[in-house]
């Protein structure tokens, strides 16, 4: 076999591989969830049929961490904000999907935060919550879309006893008061749902960063 034929065969194999990968990714794109936004209280909860299709997409293209993340976010939306309230089976399924997504893409701050919120939903005293929240901060310290949910999660429990987490959460308060004033309503909302220790933390942090905020309605905490 001449070198020319060897080159032609190699080029043909490469073209087949590239074409196959393109077809797989196109198919996966058609099956994925239409939205991969962080699941807050206003999120649209995808129906089970869409979740099943998203799972198929993740199986078709297992190297796509974004598809794994889409499944985790979809399941988390139903687990955290579904009309049925807390369901242990759904919470566990969403946690499993989040861990699978993190195995494929460990730098996705959204998924670390989703996992922390799912752990908190199961039990506020879960010792893993602190480390999970820290990883959400470390992988996305200033992501504007995550600040409201992350801060609300931190102050809703007693996890602020951890000094490192306190400083990270104080950074969220500082970002809201100095760089993202449009998020001040989220700060008020976090205060209203916070545990007693979380309320005290927010009051002290605001007093140190922007003492005028607390005393000036309608932007104040009370």
Secondary structure, DSSP 8 states (H G I E B T S, - for coil): --HHHHHHHHHHHHHHHHHHHHHHHHHHHHHS-S------TT-----HHHHHHHHHHHHHTTT-HHHHHHHHHHHHHHHHH-TT---HHHHHHHHHHHHHHHHH-TT-HHHHHHHHHHHHHH-TT-THHHHHHHHHHHH-TT-HHHHHHHHHHHHTSSGGGSHHHHHHHHHHHHHHHHT-GGGHHHHHHHHHT--HHHHHHHHHHHHHHHHHHHHSTTSS--
